[in-house]
Amino acid sequence: MEVMQPFAMAESKQSPFQAPACDVCGKDAVVEQAYSGRILCGYHLEKSIRKKVSKELRKQLYLDKSKPTTVFVAISGGKDSAVLLTLLVELIGMRRDVRIVAGCVDEGIDGYRPPSLQCAIDLCETLGVEFISTSYENLGFHQMDEVVKRLPMISETKEGVSTIPCSYCGVFRRQGINALAKQVDADVVALGHNLDDMAQTVLMNMTNGDIDRTLRLAPHTDTPVDGLPPRIVPLRWIPEQEIHLLAMHKQLPLHHEECPYAQGALRWRYRDIVAQLEQDAPGTRHSLVRMSDNIKHVARRVEPPVQSHPTKCQRCGSPTSGATCKACDMRDLLDIDLE
């Protein structure tokens, strides 16, 4: 249910279909942007994306030439983080005052994470970027394959507890990213969230009436959270399909498989909803993200300011809104006797 359709690069002998022409150079186009009316070939799509990402970097990333800045890039082997890392290296990687480190969190999903981890390693080797990694096991969490085995037991013994694997994986993965960022003393963490991701998150927050999560939505350049390096999301205005097309255009090493445990996650429903809304009214995704920006802007003008003030988890020291963080709570929940 996409609003931007990729076109064949050459006319097939079996089909009379001719790819539309790029509105800049006249070459065969790879994408038609329903939200903007632009029709672009691979080269000019890349040029357009680079311009948007460069503009976001100037807004989100403050670089002080008097001291080095370490940017930690959370990568997974997938298209979004691969494009993010590649563009960061191209746009700011040559600066002497910038150090880029990429890292991956191994969730412990057999058959899924190993090949994607290798793609991440290959990309870093190609770009000449330092690579680090950690695993749920190193962090003291159960691997996701084990978590999935334990969820049926939890549902039998605990009422009102989520049995969706993504609920646990997302919390544990954030802890992994925080740990890797701390390991390299990162000044900022770059995440590969694209326009579709951001719009889905905004809509989820709206339907839940969750203003606090909206205020905490990245980028955090102007509203850093105590104890954590600010998050930046340079791809926030780039649609998912355009990122995929750019990754193929640049021939980046990618792992294309979906996580085997992702089916059933609530976000998948919102993904379909946002895609349908975008098809019916092109530009909806941009409007959702702009609305969240406007909410944060209004909140900063309120006296006293509407802000989230996290405390430290009593057990692990991570920022949290309660006495203990969700990671510790979920770890306790999963530590049950399966015999």
N, C-alpha and C positions, 0 to 999 in steps of 0.2 A: 504494500500500500504506500508507494512512494510517489512523490510529486515531481521528482526529477528523474528522467529516464536516460540511462546511458545509451549512446548510439553506437552502432557497429562502425569500426574504423575503416572498413572497406565493404563495398557492395558484394553480397553473396551471389553466386551464379544461380542459386535456386530461388533467389528473391529479388524483385526489382527495387527493393527499398534503398533509398539513397540517404546517407546521413546528412542532416542539416549542416549548413556552413557556419563556422565561427563568425560572430559578428565583428570581430576585430581584424582577422587575417584572411578569412574565407576558407580555411582548411576544414576538414571534416571535424565536426563537433563531437564531444564526448558527453556533454551535459547541457540541458536546458533548465535554467533556474526559473521556476514558475513564480517565485516570490519577487524576482527582480526583472524578469523578462530577458535576461542575458542568455546568449548561446555561445558556449566557449569550447575551444579545442583543449587538449591536454596542457599545452604550453601556457596558454592564457588563463586556464583554470589555476594552474600552479602560481602564476604571477598574481592573480586576484587573491588567492588564499594567503600568499606571503605578505601582501599589502595589509590585509586584515589582521593577521597575526602580529605583524610588526607594530601596527597601531595599538593593539591590545597590550603588547609588551611595554610600550612607552607609558601606558596608563597604569599598568599593574606592577611593573618591576622597577624599583628605584635603585639605580646603580650609583654608588659613591666612588668616584675615581681615586679618592685618597686611600681606599682600602679595598681588598679583594672581596668578592661576593661569591659564595658557594651556592649553586643552584642544584638541588637534588630533584631529579626527574623520575617519577614513579612509572615504570614501564612493565608491560606484561607479555610482550610478544605479539600483541594485537595491532590492528591498524592505527587506532587513535594515538596510543603512546609512541608508536614507531614514527608517525608523522610529526608528533610533537617534538620528540628528541631530535629528529633530523632538521626541522626548521629552527630549533633553538641553536643547534650547532652552526647552521648556516648564517643565522642572524646575529648571534652574540658570541659564538664559540671562539672567534679569533681575538676577542678582547683580552688583554693581559690581566685585567682586573676581574675577570669572570672565570670561575672554575665550574665545570659541569660534570656531575656524577649521576649515573643512572643506576637504579636498583629495582629488583624484582622480589616479590614475596611468594614463596612456594607454599601453597595452601595444602598440599598433600592430596592431590587428586590424580590417581594413577591413570595414565593414558592421555591425560589432558595437559597437565602442567609441564611435564618433562619436554615435550616438543616445543611448547610455547616459550619455555625458558631458554631453549637452545636458539630459537629465533631472536630472542632479546640479546643473548650473548653475541650472536653473529652480527647483529646490527651495531652493537657497541664496538666490536672489533673493526667493522668497516668504517665507522665514523671516528675511531680513535678516542673513544670515551671510556673513562674508568667505570667498571661495572662491579656492583656488590649485590649480595642477596642474603636473605634469611628465610627461615621456614617457621611454620606454626609450632613445630616441635621445638625449635630453638627458643621460641618465645614462651614456651610452657603451655601451649594450647594443644588440643587434640587435632590431628590431621582431619581434613574434611571427610575423607572416606570413613574414618572412625566416627566422626560426628553424625554422619548420615545413618550409620548402624545404630547409634544410641538414641536417635530421635524417637523411634517408636516406643522405646522403654520410657522415655521422658513423658510422652503423651499419656501413657497409662498411669503414671505415678503423680504427675503434676497437671493441674487444670489451668487453662488460660495461658499456657506457654506456647510460643510459636514453634512450630515444627517445620518451618520452611528453612532449608539449609542456608539460603542467602542472608537470613537474619543474623546468623552466627558468623558466616564468612565475612560479611561486610565489616562487622565490629572487629574481628580478629585482624583483618587485612589493614585496617586503619592503624591498629597498634603496630603492625609490622612496618608500615610506611614511616610512622613516627620513630620507631627504633632505628631504622636505616638512616633517616635524616639526622638523628642525634649522633649516630656513629661517625658521620662525616662533618659534623658541626655545621649543618646547612643553615643558610640565612633565609632561604625560601624553598618551598616545595612546589614543583610544577606538576599539575595533574592533567590528564588527557581528556577531560570532559568536553564533549562536543555540544553543538546547539540542541540536538535532540535530547541528550542527557539532561541538559540544564532545564529545558522546557518541561520535561517529564517530572523532574524534581520539584519545580515551582508548582505545577498542577497538583502533585501529591500533597505538598504542604498546604495548598489552598483548600483542598477537600478535607484535610484533617484539621483545618483552622489553626495551623501551627505557625504562629508569627515568629516564634523564637528560632525555629529552624530556617525560616526565610532570612532572618537577620544574620544568621551564621553562614549563609551560603557564600561560597567563594565567588570572586576573589576577596582576600582578606587584607589587601594592601593598606586600606584606611582603617580597618578594624581588626587588628591582630588579636589572637587569643593568647592569654598569658600561658607561658610554658611551651608554646608550639611556634615553629617558624610559620610565617604567613603562607597561605596557599594562593597560587595563581592558576588561572585557567585560560591560557592564551587561545585555545580553540573554541571558546564559548560561542562564537558567532558563526562557526563553520558547520554546515549540516553534515550528518554522518555519511551520507552517500558521497559527498564531495571529498571527504577525507579518504574514503575507500578508493575512489577514482584516482586521487593524487598518489596514494600508496602504490597502486598498480602502475601508474605513469612513471614513478620513480623506481619501480622494481625493488621495493623494500622487502626484506625477509619477513614474512607474516605467517602467523598461525591463524587459520580461518575457522577452526571449530568452535562451536558454542560450548560453554561449560555444561557438562551432563546433568548438573544439579540445578540449573537456572530455571527450568520449566516449572511453572506454578508460582513464581515470584510475582508479587503485586506489581512491580515495575513493568512487567511484560504487558499487563492490561493497560497501563498508562501509556506505554509505547504505542499500542494500537490506537488508543484514543487520540493521542497527539498527532499521529500520522493521518488519521481520518480528518481531524480538524484542519490540518495543514493542506490536505487535498481539497477540502471544501472551501477553505479560505486561506490561500497562500499568504504567508507572513505571520501566521498565528504563533509559530515558535518564537520568532523575534519579539512579538508583542508580549508573550509570557515572560521572557527573560527581562525585557525592558521594565515590565511591571514590578518585578522583584527588585530591580535597581531603584525604581522610584520609591518603593516601600522603604528601602534602606536609607535613601536620601531624606525622606520625610522623618524617619526615626532619629536621624542625626540632628535634626533641627528642633526636636522636642526638648523641652526643659522640664525636669532633668532628662538627659538622653536615655532612650530605650536601648539597653544593652544587656548582653548575657555575661554574667560574671562567674566563670567556672571556678570550682575549688579543686584541691588535689585529692585523688583517691586515697583513702586511708591505708590501702594495701599496696598499691603499685606506684602511686604518685602521679598517675596520669590525670590530665584535666577532666573534670566531671561536674555534673550539675547536682549530684547527690553525694552520699557518704562514700560509696564505692562506684567504680566505673562499670559500664555494661560488660566490658571484657571479663572482669573479675567475676561478676554475677553469672555470666554465661559459663565461664569455666567451672564454677562451683556446681552449676546445674548439670553439667555434663559428667561430672565426677561421681557417677553412681555405679553401683555394683550390678553388673550385667548377669551375674550368676544366679 
